[in-house]
């Protein structure tokens, strides 16, 4: 599992796939994978 963060509003979602749309702000294609501090 990875954590993805919306670059517009900062909303974070955990999952295997990058979300297409942010459920909080409604923007599309704004998610980027967030690094998990030390986990490979």
PQR file of N, CA, C, O and H, with PARSE charges and radii, in Angstrom:
ATOM      1  N   UNK A   1       0.846  -1.194   0.000 -0.4000 1.5000
ATOM      2  CA  UNK A   1       0.000   0.000   0.000 -0.0000 2.0000
ATOM      3  C   UNK A   1       0.883   1.246   0.000  0.5500 1.7000
ATOM      4  O   UNK A   1       1.961   1.268   0.594 -0.5500 1.4000
ATOM      5  N   UNK A   2       0.407   2.257  -0.667 -0.4000 1.5000
ATOM      6  CA  UNK A   2       1.132   3.519  -0.748 -0.0000 2.0000
ATOM      7  C   UNK A   2       0.219   4.649  -0.297  0.5500 1.7000
ATOM      8  O   UNK A   2      -1.003   4.507  -0.270 -0.5500 1.4000
ATOM      9  H   UNK A   2      -0.468   2.239  -1.150  0.4000 1.0000
ATOM     10  N   UNK A   3       0.822   5.756   0.050 -0.4000 1.5000
ATOM     11  CA  UNK A   3       0.058   6.935   0.440 -0.0000 2.0000
ATOM     12  C   UNK A   3       0.193   7.957  -0.676  0.5500 1.7000
ATOM     13  O   UNK A   3       1.300   8.296  -1.094 -0.5500 1.4000
ATOM     14  H   UNK A   3       1.815   5.871   0.028  0.4000 1.0000
ATOM     15  N   UNK A   4      -0.938   8.440  -1.151 -0.4000 1.5000
ATOM     16  CA  UNK A   4      -0.963   9.446  -2.206 -0.0000 2.0000
ATOM     17  C   UNK A   4      -1.505  10.739  -1.631  0.5500 1.7000
ATOM     18  O   UNK A   4      -2.434  10.730  -0.823 -0.5500 1.4000
ATOM     19  H   UNK A   4      -1.838   8.164  -0.812  0.4000 1.0000
ATOM     20  N   UNK A   5      -0.914  11.867  -2.056 -0.4000 1.5000
ATOM     21  CA  UNK A   5      -1.327  13.168  -1.538 -0.0000 2.0000
ATOM     22  C   UNK A   5      -1.725  14.076  -2.692  0.5500 1.7000
ATOM     23  O   UNK A   5      -1.036  14.146  -3.710 -0.5500 1.4000
ATOM     24  H   UNK A   5      -0.160  11.875  -2.713  0.4000 1.0000
ATOM     25  N   UNK A   6      -2.852  14.775  -2.519 -0.4000 1.5000
ATOM     26  CA  UNK A   6      -3.319  15.739  -3.513 -0.0000 2.0000
ATOM     27  C   UNK A   6      -2.410  16.963  -3.451  0.5500 1.7000
ATOM     28  O   UNK A   6      -2.184  17.522  -2.378 -0.5500 1.4000
ATOM     29  H   UNK A   6      -3.412  14.718  -1.692  0.4000 1.0000
ATOM     30  N   UNK A   7      -1.893  17.375  -4.602 -0.4000 1.5000
ATOM     31  CA  UNK A   7      -0.983  18.518  -4.637 -0.0000 2.0000
ATOM     32  C   UNK A   7      -1.726  19.839  -4.503  0.5500 1.7000
ATOM     33  O   UNK A   7      -1.106  20.875  -4.260 -0.5500 1.4000
ATOM     34  H   UNK A   7      -2.076  16.922  -5.474  0.4000 1.0000
ATOM     35  N   UNK A   8      -3.045  19.818  -4.658 -0.4000 1.5000
ATOM     36  CA  UNK A   8      -3.818  21.058  -4.552 -0.0000 2.0000
ATOM     37  C   UNK A   8      -4.277  21.339  -3.121  0.5500 1.7000
ATOM     38  O   UNK A   8      -4.073  22.439  -2.607 -0.5500 1.4000
ATOM     39  H   UNK A   8      -3.549  18.977  -4.856  0.4000 1.0000
ATOM     40  N   UNK A   9      -4.902  20.340  -2.473 -0.4000 1.5000
ATOM     41  CA  UNK A   9      -5.471  20.589  -1.142 -0.0000 2.0000
ATOM     42  C   UNK A   9      -4.754  19.849  -0.011  0.5500 1.7000
ATOM     43  O   UNK A   9      -4.993  20.140   1.160 -0.5500 1.4000
ATOM     44  H   UNK A   9      -5.068  19.447  -2.891  0.4000 1.0000
ATOM     45  N   UNK A  10      -3.878  18.896  -0.346 -0.4000 1.5000
ATOM     46  CA  UNK A  10      -3.133  18.183   0.683 -0.0000 2.0000
ATOM     47  C   UNK A  10      -3.817  16.936   1.223  0.5500 1.7000
ATOM     48  O   UNK A  10      -3.292  16.296   2.134 -0.5500 1.4000
ATOM     49  H   UNK A  10      -3.684  18.660  -1.298  0.4000 1.0000
ATOM     50  N   UNK A  11      -4.974  16.577   0.682 -0.4000 1.5000
ATOM     51  CA  UNK A  11      -5.698  15.387   1.122 -0.0000 2.0000
ATOM     52  C   UNK A  11      -4.840  14.145   0.880  0.5500 1.7000
ATOM     53  O   UNK A  11      -4.205  14.024  -0.168 -0.5500 1.4000
ATOM     54  H   UNK A  11      -5.401  17.097  -0.058  0.4000 1.0000
ATOM     55  N   UNK A  12      -4.819  13.229   1.839 -0.4000 1.5000
ATOM     56  CA  UNK A  12      -4.045  12.002   1.705 -0.0000 2.0000
ATOM     57  C   UNK A  12      -4.964  10.799   1.628  0.5500 1.7000
ATOM     58  O   UNK A  12      -5.961  10.712   2.345 -0.5500 1.4000
ATOM     59  H   UNK A  12      -5.334  13.327   2.690  0.4000 1.0000
ATOM     60  N   UNK A  13      -4.610   9.862   0.736 -0.4000 1.5000
ATOM     61  CA  UNK A  13      -5.391   8.643   0.567 -0.0000 2.0000
ATOM     62  C   UNK A  13      -4.433   7.469   0.469  0.5500 1.7000
ATOM     63  O   UNK A  13      -3.433   7.530  -0.246 -0.5500 1.4000
ATOM     64  H   UNK A  13      -3.800   9.932   0.154  0.4000 1.0000
ATOM     65  N   UNK A  14      -4.745   6.397   1.193 -0.4000 1.5000
ATOM     66  CA  UNK A  14      -3.916   5.204   1.156 -0.0000 2.0000
ATOM     67  C   UNK A  14      -4.559   4.183   0.233  0.5500 1.7000
ATOM     68  O   UNK A  14      -5.766   3.949   0.295 -0.5500 1.4000
ATOM     69  H   UNK A  14      -5.557   6.348   1.773  0.4000 1.0000
ATOM     70  N   UNK A  15      -3.744   3.578  -0.623 -0.4000 1.5000
ATOM     71  CA  UNK A  15      -4.269   2.579  -1.533 -0.0000 2.0000
ATOM     72  C   UNK A  15      -3.189   2.038  -2.444  0.5500 1.7000
ATOM     73  O   UNK A  15      -2.042   2.482  -2.393 -0.5500 1.4000
ATOM     74  H   UNK A  15      -2.764   3.769  -0.673  0.4000 1.0000
ATOM     75  N   UNK A  16      -3.560   1.071  -3.285 -0.4000 1.5000
ATOM     76  CA  UNK A  16      -2.593   0.471  -4.201 -0.0000 2.0000
ATOM     77  C   UNK A  16      -2.481   1.260  -5.489  0.5500 1.7000
ATOM     78  O   UNK A  16      -1.427   1.254  -6.126 -0.5500 1.4000
ATOM     79  H   UNK A  16      -4.492   0.710  -3.327  0.4000 1.0000
ATOM     80  N   UNK A  17      -3.546   1.937  -5.885 -0.4000 1.5000
ATOM     81  CA  UNK A  17      -3.562   2.688  -7.136 -0.0000 2.0000
ATOM     82  C   UNK A  17      -3.734   4.176  -6.869  0.5500 1.7000
ATOM     83  O   UNK A  17      -4.375   4.583  -5.900 -0.5500 1.4000
ATOM     84  H   UNK A  17      -4.402   1.942  -5.368  0.4000 1.0000
ATOM     85  N   UNK A  18      -3.145   4.980  -7.753 -0.4000 1.5000
ATOM     86  CA  UNK A  18      -3.269   6.432  -7.622 -0.0000 2.0000
ATOM     87  C   UNK A  18      -4.699   6.843  -7.955  0.5500 1.7000
ATOM     88  O   UNK A  18      -5.209   6.477  -9.014 -0.5500 1.4000
ATOM     89  H   UNK A  18      -2.625   4.649  -8.540  0.4000 1.0000
ATOM     90  N   UNK A  19      -5.357   7.594  -7.074 -0.4000 1.5000
ATOM     91  CA  UNK A  19      -6.734   8.038  -7.334 -0.0000 2.0000
ATOM     92  C   UNK A  19      -6.809   8.949  -8.559  0.5500 1.7000
ATOM     93  O   UNK A  19      -5.899   9.740  -8.804 -0.5500 1.4000
ATOM     94  H   UNK A  19      -4.943   7.891  -6.213  0.4000 1.0000
ATOM     95  N   UNK A  20      -7.888   8.838  -9.321 -0.4000 1.5000
ATOM     96  CA  UNK A  20      -8.086   9.674 -10.502 -0.0000 2.0000
ATOM     97  C   UNK A  20      -8.575  11.064 -10.126  0.5500 1.7000
ATOM     98  O   UNK A  20      -8.248  12.050 -10.788 -0.5500 1.4000
ATOM     99  H   UNK A  20      -8.628   8.195  -9.122  0.4000 1.0000
ATOM    100  N   UNK A  21      -9.367  11.134  -9.050 -0.4000 1.5000
ATOM    101  CA  UNK A  21      -9.984  12.397  -8.643 -0.0000 2.0000
ATOM    102  C   UNK A  21      -9.931  12.536  -7.127  0.5500 1.7000
ATOM    103  O   UNK A  21     -10.147  11.565  -6.402 -0.5500 1.4000
ATOM    104  H   UNK A  21      -9.633  10.334  -8.512  0.4000 1.0000
ATOM    105  N   UNK A  22      -9.646  13.731  -6.653 -0.4000 1.5000
ATOM    106  CA  UNK A  22      -9.593  13.973  -5.211 -0.0000 2.0000
ATOM    107  C   UNK A  22     -11.012  14.071  -4.654  0.5500 1.7000
ATOM    108  O   UNK A  22     -11.807  14.881  -5.133 -0.5500 1.4000
ATOM    109  H   UNK A  22      -9.470  14.521  -7.242  0.4000 1.0000
ATOM    110  N   UNK A  23     -11.344  13.250  -3.640 -0.4000 1.5000
ATOM    111  CA  UNK A  23     -12.688  13.297  -3.061 -0.0000 2.0000
ATOM    112  C   UNK A  23     -12.945  14.560  -2.239  0.5500 1.7000
ATOM    113  O   UNK A  23     -14.096  14.883  -1.942 -0.5500 1.4000
ATOM    114  H   UNK A  23     -10.698  12.593  -3.251  0.4000 1.0000
ATOM    115  N   UNK A  24     -11.892  15.268  -1.876 -0.4000 1.5000
ATOM    116  CA  UNK A  24     -12.049  16.463  -1.050 -0.0000 2.0000
ATOM    117  C   UNK A  24     -12.232  17.731  -1.885  0.5500 1.7000
ATOM    118  O   UNK A  24     -13.172  18.491  -1.654 -0.5500 1.4000
ATOM    119  H   UNK A  24     -10.958  15.006  -2.117  0.4000 1.0000
ATOM    120  N   UNK A  25     -11.337  17.967  -2.857 -0.4000 1.5000
ATOM    121  CA  UNK A  25     -11.429  19.214  -3.632 -0.0000 2.0000
ATOM    122  C   UNK A  25     -11.987  19.001  -5.042  0.5500 1.7000
ATOM    123  O   UNK A  25     -12.344  19.968  -5.715 -0.5500 1.4000
ATOM    124  H   UNK A  25     -10.573  17.350  -3.045  0.4000 1.0000
ATOM    125  N   UNK A  26     -12.067  17.734  -5.499 -0.4000 1.5000
ATOM    126  CA  UNK A  26     -12.663  17.444  -6.796 -0.0000 2.0000
ATOM    127  C   UNK A  26     -11.734  17.577  -7.992  0.5500 1.7000
ATOM    128  O   UNK A  26     -12.158  17.346  -9.124 -0.5500 1.4000
ATOM    129  H   UNK A  26     -11.778  16.949  -4.952  0.4000 1.0000
ATOM    130  N   UNK A  27     -10.472  17.945  -7.768 -0.4000 1.5000
ATOM    131  CA  UNK A  27      -9.527  18.094  -8.872 -0.0000 2.0000
ATOM    132  C   UNK A  27      -9.098  16.726  -9.396  0.5500 1.7000
ATOM    133  O   UNK A  27      -8.979  15.770  -8.631 -0.5500 1.4000
ATOM    134  H   UNK A  27     -10.127  18.132  -6.848  0.4000 1.0000
ATOM    135  N   UNK A  28      -8.869  16.642 -10.692 -0.4000 1.5000
ATOM    136  CA  UNK A  28      -8.436  15.397 -11.320 -0.0000 2.0000
ATOM    137  C   UNK A  28      -6.928  15.409 -11.550  0.5500 1.7000
ATOM    138  O   UNK A  28      -6.328  16.449 -11.823 -0.5500 1.4000
ATOM    139  H   UNK A  28      -8.966  17.419 -11.314  0.4000 1.0000
ATOM    140  N   UNK A  29      -6.334  14.220 -11.432 -0.4000 1.5000
ATOM    141  CA  UNK A  29      -4.904  14.012 -11.696 -0.0000 2.0000
ATOM    142  C   UNK A  29      -3.995  14.919 -10.877  0.5500 1.7000
ATOM    143  O   UNK A  29      -3.020  15.454 -11.405 -0.5500 1.4000
ATOM    144  H   UNK A  29      -6.821  13.376 -11.210  0.4000 1.0000
ATOM    145  N   UNK A  30      -4.298  15.097  -9.600 -0.4000 1.5000
ATOM    146  CA  UNK A  30      -3.464  15.939  -8.736 -0.0000 2.0000
ATOM    147  C   UNK A  30      -2.724  15.115  -7.689  0.5500 1.7000
ATOM    148  O   UNK A  30      -2.008  15.680  -6.863 -0.5500 1.4000
ATOM    149  H   UNK A  30      -5.090  14.662  -9.171  0.4000 1.0000
ATOM    150  N   UNK A  31      -2.881  13.785  -7.706 -0.4000 1.5000
ATOM    151  CA  UNK A  31      -2.253  12.959  -6.684 -0.0000 2.0000
ATOM    152  C   UNK A  31      -0.823  12.578  -7.041  0.5500 1.7000
ATOM    153  O   UNK A  31      -0.521  12.235  -8.184 -0.5500 1.4000
ATOM    154  H   UNK A  31      -3.463  13.326  -8.377  0.4000 1.0000
ATOM    155  N   UNK A  32       0.054  12.647  -6.037 -0.4000 1.5000
ATOM    156  CA  UNK A  32       1.430  12.201  -6.174 -0.0000 2.0000
ATOM    157  C   UNK A  32       1.731  11.261  -5.020  0.5500 1.7000
ATOM    158  O   UNK A  32       1.200  11.413  -3.920 -0.5500 1.4000
ATOM    159  H   UNK A  32      -0.191  12.925  -5.108  0.4000 1.0000
ATOM    160  N   UNK A  33       2.598  10.279  -5.291 -0.4000 1.5000
ATOM    161  CA  UNK A  33       2.963   9.319  -4.253 -0.0000 2.0000
ATOM    162  C   UNK A  33       3.806  10.007  -3.192  0.5500 1.7000
ATOM    163  O   UNK A  33       4.754  10.730  -3.500 -0.5500 1.4000
ATOM    164  H   UNK A  33       3.030  10.156  -6.184  0.4000 1.0000
ATOM    165  N   UNK A  34       3.448   9.772  -1.951 -0.4000 1.5000
ATOM    166  CA  UNK A  34       4.163  10.371  -0.827 -0.0000 2.0000
ATOM    167  C   UNK A  34       5.197   9.369  -0.322  0.5500 1.7000
ATOM    168  O   UNK A  34       4.901   8.181  -0.199 -0.5500 1.4000
ATOM    169  H   UNK A  34       2.679   9.184  -1.700  0.4000 1.0000
ATOM    170  N   UNK A  35       6.395   9.838  -0.033 -0.4000 1.5000
ATOM    171  CA  UNK A  35       7.433   8.941   0.468 -0.0000 2.0000
ATOM    172  C   UNK A  35       7.078   8.466   1.874  0.5500 1.7000
ATOM    173  O   UNK A  35       6.487   9.205   2.660 -0.5500 1.4000
ATOM    174  H   UNK A  35       6.635  10.803  -0.133  0.4000 1.0000
ATOM    175  N   UNK A  36       7.442   7.236   2.175 -0.4000 1.5000
ATOM    176  CA  UNK A  36       7.066   6.624   3.447 -0.0000 2.0000
ATOM    177  C   UNK A  36       8.238   6.535   4.412  0.5500 1.7000
ATOM    178  O   UNK A  36       8.434   5.491   5.033 -0.5500 1.4000
ATOM    179  H   UNK A  36       7.922   6.635   1.536  0.4000 1.0000
ATOM    180  N   UNK A  37       9.008   7.575   4.553 -0.4000 1.5000
ATOM    181  CA  UNK A  37      10.104   7.681   5.507 -0.0000 2.0000
ATOM    182  C   UNK A  37      10.848   6.411   5.889  0.5500 1.7000
ATOM    183  O   UNK A  37      10.623   5.873   6.973 -0.5500 1.4000
ATOM    184  H   UNK A  37       8.849   8.424   4.049  0.4000 1.0000
ATOM    185  N   UNK A  38      11.724   5.922   5.029 -0.4000 1.5000
ATOM    186  CA  UNK A  38      12.575   4.797   5.368 -0.0000 2.0000
ATOM    187  C   UNK A  38      12.079   3.437   4.901  0.5500 1.7000
ATOM    188  O   UNK A  38      12.870   2.495   4.849 -0.5500 1.4000
ATOM    189  H   UNK A  38      11.906   6.359   4.148  0.4000 1.0000
ATOM    190  N   UNK A  39      10.825   3.299   4.566 -0.4000 1.5000
ATOM    191  CA  UNK A  39      10.311   2.022   4.070 -0.0000 2.0000
ATOM    192  C   UNK A  39      10.644   1.893   2.592  0.5500 1.7000
ATOM    193  O   UNK A  39      10.466   2.833   1.817 -0.5500 1.4000
ATOM    194  H   UNK A  39      10.183   4.065   4.608  0.4000 1.0000
ATOM    195  N   UNK A  40      11.135   0.705   2.209 -0.4000 1.5000
ATOM    196  CA  UNK A  40      11.512   0.503   0.811 -0.0000 2.0000
ATOM    197  C   UNK A  40      10.376  -0.116   0.031  0.5500 1.7000
ATOM    198  O   UNK A  40      10.511  -0.360  -1.168 -0.5500 1.4000
ATOM    199  H   UNK A  40      11.280  -0.058   2.838  0.4000 1.0000
TER
END
